[in-house]
């Protein structure tokens, strides 16, 4: 069974945030880090994986992504702080 991920990237602690959804999170974050995804993340240096959730169904993941994108910034910051209070780059410890 495939797993899908909703994730938040940040430029730095309390910096610019990006919310996305992807099936292969490891590859996608690597693409962001290498600057292979032109656009918002490259322009603002949003390359630190600070939060993610996994879903067995892509539809559920997309619904969650869209909800989080509509959230106020403070709510997104709280979500990150609850599971990653030091804003570590979770990609560095990713086990894929």
Backbone bond lengths (Angstrom), bond angles and torsions (degrees), N, CA, C in turn:
res aa  C-N    CA-C-N  psi(-1)  N-CA   C-N-CA  omega(-1)  CA-C   N-CA-C  phi
1 X - - - 1.450 - - 1.530 109.05 -
2 X 1.292 116.64 136.56 1.460 122.45 -179.05 1.525 110.38 -83.14
3 X 1.323 116.16 149.48 1.455 122.54 177.58 1.519 108.67 -114.41
4 X 1.315 115.90 140.50 1.467 122.42 177.99 1.520 108.46 -117.74
5 X 1.311 115.90 149.68 1.458 120.68 -174.30 1.521 111.82 -126.60
6 X 1.320 114.70 137.11 1.462 122.13 166.65 1.521 103.61 -102.17
7 X 1.314 116.86 133.03 1.458 119.13 -173.61 1.526 111.60 -140.58
8 X 1.324 114.43 159.68 1.462 121.09 173.97 1.519 107.74 -125.45
9 X 1.324 115.32 127.83 1.455 122.75 172.62 1.522 107.89 -105.62
10 X 1.319 116.42 150.48 1.463 121.51 177.84 1.521 109.39 -134.65
11 X 1.327 115.82 153.20 1.462 120.44 175.96 1.525 110.17 -78.28
12 X 1.316 115.95 -33.65 1.467 124.13 179.25 1.522 107.20 -168.90
13 X 1.308 117.63 -179.40 1.463 120.38 177.85 1.529 108.75 -60.76
14 X 1.328 116.21 128.60 1.467 123.21 -178.27 1.526 113.16 58.40
15 X 1.322 116.63 22.19 1.460 121.20 -179.49 1.520 112.21 -91.45
16 X 1.314 115.16 -156.08 1.457 122.48 178.99 1.525 109.36 -67.11
17 X 1.332 116.19 137.34 1.464 122.02 -177.97 1.522 111.24 -115.12
18 X 1.326 115.17 149.71 1.456 122.34 175.02 1.522 108.09 -136.38
19 X 1.315 117.01 129.77 1.469 122.68 178.47 1.523 108.15 -109.64
20 X 1.332 116.65 131.13 1.454 120.58 -179.96 1.513 111.95 -143.80
21 X 1.339 115.05 176.56 1.465 122.14 176.70 1.524 107.14 -137.49
22 X 1.362 116.23 142.47 1.458 119.20 -176.87 1.516 109.99 -162.46
23 X 1.307 116.37 151.59 1.453 121.44 175.73 1.521 111.84 -82.88
24 X 1.311 117.20 -39.33 1.467 122.03 -179.54 1.526 107.99 -110.00
25 X 1.317 116.03 84.52 1.465 121.25 -174.14 1.524 111.99 -62.97
26 X 1.303 117.41 -41.62 1.460 121.14 -179.09 1.528 111.13 -58.14
27 X 1.318 116.45 -47.83 1.465 120.58 179.93 1.517 111.22 -64.94
28 X 1.323 116.45 -42.39 1.459 120.33 -176.73 1.526 111.78 -65.14
29 X 1.331 117.09 -43.67 1.465 119.80 178.35 1.523 109.57 -64.54
30 X 1.327 117.12 -40.83 1.466 120.83 176.78 1.526 110.31 -58.06
31 X 1.328 117.42 -43.46 1.469 121.20 177.98 1.522 110.83 -60.29
32 X 1.325 117.40 -42.55 1.464 120.65 177.33 1.526 110.14 -62.02
33 X 1.322 117.38 -45.75 1.463 121.74 -178.07 1.527 112.17 -63.57
34 X 1.319 116.73 -35.44 1.462 121.46 -178.63 1.531 112.80 -85.26
35 X 1.326 116.85 -2.14 1.466 120.10 179.62 1.515 113.37 74.03
36 X 1.314 117.56 23.95 1.463 122.18 -178.13 1.520 112.89 -86.13
37 X 1.320 117.06 -3.92 1.460 121.27 179.00 1.524 108.27 -113.15
38 X 1.331 116.51 92.91 1.466 118.57 -178.45 1.528 110.71 -64.38
39 X 1.299 115.35 148.13 1.459 119.58 178.90 1.508 111.83 126.45
40 X 1.309 114.97 -145.61 1.462 122.99 -171.94 1.523 113.33 -54.79
41 X 1.333 117.46 -51.47 1.466 119.78 -174.49 1.519 111.89 -66.08
42 X 1.318 117.45 -38.56 1.463 120.33 177.43 1.517 111.16 -68.00
43 X 1.305 116.05 -42.17 1.470 121.06 -177.52 1.529 111.99 -62.83
44 X 1.333 117.01 -38.51 1.461 121.02 -174.72 1.531 114.10 -107.06
45 X 1.317 117.94 7.66 1.462 121.07 177.58 1.514 114.33 62.95
46 X 1.313 116.06 37.87 1.465 121.86 -177.38 1.531 107.87 -89.11
47 X 1.341 116.27 91.92 1.466 120.10 -171.78 1.529 113.82 -131.26
48 X 1.308 118.83 -0.32 1.469 121.74 -176.68 1.528 109.82 -97.07
49 X 1.330 117.18 117.92 1.467 121.95 176.81 1.524 108.12 -76.32
50 X 1.334 116.48 111.41 1.471 119.87 -175.30 1.529 113.56 -112.39
51 X 1.331 117.50 -11.68 1.466 120.46 -179.63 1.518 108.93 -162.82
52 X 1.346 116.04 147.08 1.467 120.59 171.59 1.523 110.06 -159.60
53 X 1.325 114.96 157.97 1.465 124.01 172.57 1.518 106.99 -134.01
54 X 1.320 116.47 148.02 1.463 119.67 178.26 1.524 110.81 -110.02
55 X 1.327 114.74 149.38 1.465 122.97 -178.03 1.521 109.19 -139.13
56 X 1.334 117.88 141.17 1.458 120.36 176.92 1.532 112.54 -79.64
57 X 1.323 116.71 -15.12 1.465 121.33 -175.85 1.526 110.16 -122.81
58 X 1.322 117.29 126.98 1.465 121.79 -178.25 1.525 111.84 -61.61
59 X 1.318 117.23 -34.73 1.469 120.19 -179.91 1.523 111.28 -62.46
60 X 1.322 116.65 -42.87 1.467 120.48 177.91 1.522 110.94 -64.91
61 X 1.328 116.33 -39.80 1.464 120.37 179.38 1.528 110.89 -63.69
62 X 1.309 117.28 -42.42 1.467 121.07 -179.92 1.523 110.69 -66.11
63 X 1.321 117.28 -40.99 1.471 120.67 177.25 1.522 110.12 -60.02
64 X 1.329 116.61 -45.63 1.470 120.57 179.88 1.528 111.13 -63.83
65 X 1.329 117.09 -42.74 1.469 120.89 178.26 1.527 110.67 -58.23
66 X 1.318 116.47 -47.82 1.465 120.24 -178.51 1.522 111.56 -63.14
67 X 1.330 116.88 -38.05 1.473 120.13 177.78 1.522 110.74 -63.75
68 X 1.324 116.36 -47.94 1.466 120.01 -178.53 1.527 110.69 -63.53
69 X 1.319 117.69 -38.12 1.468 120.18 179.03 1.525 111.71 -61.40
70 X 1.329 117.24 -28.20 1.470 120.59 179.33 1.527 112.62 -84.12
71 X 1.322 117.37 -12.79 1.460 121.20 -178.54 1.521 112.07 -64.69
72 X 1.317 114.23 154.77 1.460 120.36 170.44 1.521 108.15 -67.21
73 X 1.319 114.89 153.05 1.464 120.57 179.93 1.540 111.62 -55.70
74 X 1.316 117.00 -42.70 1.471 121.08 -178.28 1.527 111.26 -58.62
75 X 1.320 117.65 -36.48 1.463 120.89 179.46 1.532 110.33 -68.00
76 X 1.333 116.65 -40.01 1.468 120.51 177.96 1.526 110.27 -64.37
77 X 1.320 116.45 -42.56 1.465 120.13 178.68 1.525 110.70 -61.40
78 X 1.316 116.98 -41.78 1.461 121.40 178.62 1.535 110.76 -63.35
79 X 1.319 116.82 -41.42 1.462 121.22 178.47 1.531 110.45 -59.17
80 X 1.312 116.76 -44.56 1.467 121.33 178.57 1.523 110.38 -64.64
81 X 1.326 116.16 -48.59 1.470 121.63 -176.67 1.533 112.55 -60.65
82 X 1.335 117.39 -32.14 1.469 120.76 -178.95 1.524 112.62 -63.17
83 X 1.322 117.44 -35.47 1.463 120.27 -176.43 1.523 113.60 -112.03
84 X 1.324 117.08 -16.64 1.465 121.01 -176.02 1.531 109.30 -143.11
85 X 1.335 117.56 66.41 1.467 120.97 -173.39 1.524 114.79 -62.52
86 X 1.323 117.56 -21.39 1.468 120.43 179.76 1.529 112.28 -98.03
87 X 1.317 116.06 3.12 1.466 122.37 178.56 1.532 111.60 55.29
88 X 1.337 116.29 39.84 1.463 120.21 175.93 1.529 109.30 -63.64
89 X 1.313 115.67 151.44 1.455 120.56 173.67 1.525 106.97 -79.57
90 X 1.314 116.95 104.52 1.462 122.48 -175.41 1.527 112.62 -67.00
91 X 1.308 116.74 -18.91 1.466 120.90 177.47 1.526 110.55 -62.32
92 X 1.319 117.01 -32.20 1.466 121.58 -177.97 1.524 112.41 -65.11
93 X 1.324 117.39 -23.67 1.464 120.71 179.78 1.529 112.26 -115.09
94 X 1.311 116.39 13.66 1.457 122.16 -178.84 1.519 109.51 -64.20
95 X 1.332 117.38 133.65 1.464 122.51 -178.94 1.514 111.26 -107.97
96 X 1.306 116.24 74.49 1.470 119.48 178.17 1.510 110.49 -111.95
